């Protein structure tokens, strides 16, 4: 069951939104407002979440408030990786959430938090335990990134790729499971925190890991998870067949679906980080996905909800 629709992924991160094309975020804000309203028009009860920000920057949230975005969403989300990418220490998590709470009264979700095994697998075990101590009970949603390592034959979806140096290669070591599906030591630690802690797993187009991922999440006691539906992928042949398969496989979870990634031919520049030429087109993609996978249900057909959206 889809419980929330997230608008974009890390819009204040230049790896996911091009600041040269939108230096004041006004284009993003217009797109976000149009998209939130399109989602609400299809299902007013569906929670709308401003895409998880990285870095955790109260200035960006203030800018979204100034541009009216926060009037159209039900929650904001943050992403934090203090042992891998951020310039702050893990014990500062409560302070970082507090900084956002000073500029908005909206609920604050932690929709991505994780620790890589780039340096050592033992670091991930310690980082998971410390993250749980600091965050559980302090946010409505906490979702660990991620279930699987990114296969080395694939590319991480970032703007500058290998030019990012070791920062890029950490993307391939974030999973609780190795590329071959074998568990890392942190998997057993993660079991202590479900179902309070959820998971993030991005699925690539026609991802062969989908069924195994579902089986693992059920085995781990996961009830809430976050994934994405890519606007860019929607132009691939048989895209809806893949989207249908993905969402059907995830039907037993409370799912936060992230809508993001600009198709090359519909951006101001041919890249997934580009603002769209026509922001209404992204809004229509969001509406179409909600209409297909989270339609308004009558009381006779509505299943029992397991968790509050906010």
C-alpha positions in Angstrom: 0.0 0.0 0.0 1.4 3.4 -0.9 1.3 5.6 2.2 3.2 8.6 0.8 4.4 10.3 -2.4 7.8 12.0 -2.2 8.5 14.8 -4.6 12.1 14.4 -5.9 15.2 13.1 -4.2 17.7 15.4 -2.6 16.7 18.6 -4.5 19.4 20.6 -2.8 22.2 18.2 -3.8 23.9 19.1 -7.1 24.2 15.4 -7.9 20.4 15.3 -8.2 19.3 18.9 -9.2 21.4 21.2 -11.3 22.0 24.4 -9.4 23.5 26.1 -12.5 20.1 25.8 -14.2 18.1 26.8 -11.1 20.3 28.8 -8.8 17.5 30.1 -6.5 15.4 26.9 -6.6 12.5 28.8 -8.1 12.1 26.3 -10.9 12.1 23.4 -8.5 9.6 25.1 -6.2 7.2 25.6 -9.1 7.5 22.0 -10.1 7.1 20.8 -6.6 3.9 22.9 -6.0 2.4 21.7 -9.3 3.3 18.1 -8.4 1.9 18.2 -4.9 -1.4 19.7 -6.2 -1.6 17.0 -8.9 -1.1 14.3 -6.3 -3.7 15.8 -4.1 -6.2 16.0 -6.9 -5.9 12.3 -7.4 -5.8 11.2 -3.8 -6.3 14.0 -1.1 -5.5 11.5 1.7 -2.1 10.5 0.4 0.7 12.1 2.3 2.9 14.4 0.2 6.5 14.7 1.3 9.1 17.2 0.2 12.0 15.0 -1.2 14.7 14.2 1.4 17.2 16.9 1.5 21.0 16.4 1.6 22.7 18.3 3.1 20.4 18.9 6.0 20.1 22.6 5.5 17.5 24.8 7.3 18.2 27.5 4.7 16.8 25.3 1.9 13.7 24.6 3.9 13.3 28.3 4.6 13.6 29.0 0.9 10.9 26.4 0.2 8.7 28.1 2.7 9.3 31.5 1.0 8.3 30.0 -2.3 5.2 28.4 -1.0 6.2 24.8 -1.3 5.6 23.9 2.4 2.0 25.0 2.1 1.4 22.1 -0.4 3.1 19.2 1.4 2.4 17.3 4.6 6.0 16.5 5.7 9.6 17.3 4.9 12.4 14.6 4.8 16.1 14.7 5.4 19.0 12.4 4.5 22.1 11.9 6.6 25.3 10.0 6.2 27.7 11.4 8.8 30.1 8.5 8.6 30.4 8.7 4.8 29.5 12.0 3.2 28.5 14.7 5.7 30.8 17.1 7.4 29.2 16.5 10.9 29.4 13.6 13.4 26.9 11.0 14.0 26.0 12.2 17.5 24.8 15.4 16.0 21.6 13.8 14.6 19.3 15.3 17.2 20.8 18.7 16.6 20.3 18.3 12.8 16.6 17.4 13.1 16.3 20.3 15.6 17.7 22.7 13.1 14.9 21.8 10.6 12.3 21.9 13.4 13.2 25.6 14.0 12.0 26.6 10.5 8.9 24.4 10.0 6.2 22.8 12.1 5.8 20.0 9.5 6.7 16.4 10.5 10.4 15.6 9.7 11.0 12.2 8.2 14.5 10.6 8.0 13.9 9.0 4.6 17.6 7.9 4.1 20.2 7.2 6.7 23.0 4.7 6.3 26.6 3.7 6.8 28.8 2.1 4.1 31.1 -0.8 4.5 33.6 1.0 2.2 36.2 1.0 5.0 35.2 -2.0 7.1 32.0 -4.0 7.7 32.4 -3.5 11.5 31.8 0.3 11.0 28.4 -0.4 9.6 27.4 -2.5 12.6 28.4 0.2 15.1 26.9 3.0 12.9 23.5 1.2 12.6 23.4 0.7 16.4 24.3 4.3 17.2 21.8 5.6 14.5 19.0 3.6 16.1 19.9 5.0 19.6 19.8 8.5 18.3 16.8 8.4 16.0 14.2 5.8 17.0 11.3 7.6 18.6 12.4 11.0 17.3 11.0 10.9 13.8 7.8 9.5 12.3 9.7 7.6 9.6 13.3 6.3 9.7 14.4 4.4 6.7 17.8 2.7 6.4 19.7 2.9 3.1 19.9 0.2 1.9 19.1 -3.5 1.6 21.5 -4.3 -1.2 24.9 -3.1 -2.2 24.8 -1.5 -5.7 26.3 -4.0 -8.2 29.7 -2.8 -9.3 28.7 -3.3 -13.0 26.0 -0.6 -12.6 26.4 3.1 -12.2 25.4 5.1 -9.2 22.8 7.8 -10.1 24.9 10.9 -9.4 25.8 13.8 -11.6 29.7 13.6 -11.6 30.2 9.9 -11.1 33.9 8.8 -10.8 35.0 12.4 -10.6 33.6 12.4 -7.1 36.5 10.1 -6.1 36.0 7.9 -3.1 32.6 9.5 -2.4 31.3 7.9 -5.6 32.6 4.5 -4.7 30.9 4.5 -1.3 27.6 4.2 -3.1 28.4 0.6 -3.9 28.8 -0.4 -0.3 25.7 0.8 1.5 23.8 -2.5 1.6 23.0 -4.9 4.5 23.5 -7.5 1.8 26.5 -7.8 -0.5 26.1 -7.8 -4.2 25.9 -11.6 -4.3 23.0 -11.5 -1.7 25.0 -12.8 1.3 24.4 -11.0 4.6 26.8 -8.6 6.1 27.3 -8.5 9.9 25.0 -5.5 10.2 22.0 -7.5 9.0 21.6 -9.2 12.4 21.8 -5.8 14.1 19.1 -4.4 11.8 16.8 -7.2 13.0 16.7 -5.6 16.4 15.1 -2.4 15.1 12.3 -3.6 12.8 9.5 -2.8 12.3 10.3 0.6 13.8 13.0 1.2 11.3 12.2 0.8 7.6 14.3 0.3 4.5 15.2 2.1 1.3 15.8 0.1 -1.8 16.0 1.7 -5.2 15.1 -0.7 -8.0 16.6 -0.2 -11.4 14.5 -0.8 -14.5 13.6 -4.5 -14.6 15.8 -5.1 -11.6 16.4 -8.8 -11.1 16.7 -8.4 -7.3 13.0 -7.4 -6.8 11.6 -10.7 -5.7 14.5 -11.6 -3.5 14.4 -8.1 -1.9 10.7 -8.6 -1.0 11.5 -12.0 0.5 14.3 -10.5 2.6 12.2 -7.6 3.8 9.5 -9.9 5.0 12.0 -12.1 6.7 13.5 -9.1 8.4 10.1 -7.9 9.7 10.1 -4.7 7.6 6.7 -3.1 7.2 7.6 0.3 5.7 10.0 1.0 2.8 10.9 3.6 0.3 11.6 3.2 -3.4 11.2 5.3 -6.6 9.3 5.5 -9.8 11.4 7.3 -12.4 9.9 9.8 -14.8 12.8 9.1 -17.1 12.1 5.3 -17.0 8.5 5.9 -18.0 9.6 6.6 -21.5 11.3 3.1 -21.9 9.5 0.4 -23.8 7.2 -1.7 -21.5 7.7 0.8 -18.7 4.2 0.4 -17.3 4.7 -3.4 -17.2 7.7 -3.0 -15.1 6.1 -0.4 -12.8 3.1 -2.7 -12.4 5.3 -5.6 -11.4 7.3 -3.5 -9.0 4.3 -2.0 -7.2 2.5 -5.4 -7.1 5.5 -7.0 -5.5 5.6 -4.3 -2.8 1.9 -4.4 -2.1 2.3 -5.8 1.4 4.4 -2.9 2.6 3.7 0.7 3.5 5.5 2.3 0.6 6.9 5.8 0.2 7.2 6.3 -3.6 9.7 8.9 -4.7 9.0 10.6 -8.0 12.1 11.9 -9.7 14.6 11.9 -12.6 14.1 14.1 -15.6 14.1 12.3 -19.0 17.0 13.7 -21.1 14.6 14.8 -23.9 12.3 16.7 -21.5 15.0 18.7 -19.6 16.5 22.1 -20.1 19.7 20.1 -20.5 19.8 16.4 -21.4 20.4 15.1 -17.9 18.3 13.6 -15.1 19.3 16.5 -12.8 17.8 19.1 -15.1 14.7 21.1 -14.4 12.0 20.0 -16.9 11.2 22.2 -19.9 7.6 21.9 -18.9 7.1 21.3 -15.2 3.5 20.4 -15.7 4.7 17.3 -17.5 6.4 16.0 -14.3 3.2 16.9 -12.3 1.2 14.8 -14.8 3.6 11.9 -14.3 3.0 12.1 -10.6 -0.7 12.2 -11.0 -0.7 9.3 -13.4 1.3 7.2 -11.0 -1.0 8.0 -8.1 -4.1 7.3 -10.2 -2.6 3.9 -11.1 -1.1 2.8 -7.8 -2.8 4.8 -5.0 -6.3 5.6 -6.2 -9.0 6.9 -3.9 -10.7 3.9 -2.5 -14.3 3.5 -1.4 -15.0 2.4 2.2 -16.1 -1.0 0.9 -12.8 -1.6 -0.9 -10.4 0.1 1.5 -7.9 -2.3 3.2 -6.9 -1.9 6.9 -4.1 0.7 7.3 -1.1 -0.4 9.3 0.6 2.9 9.9 -0.2 6.6 10.0 1.1 8.5 7.0 2.3 11.4 9.1 
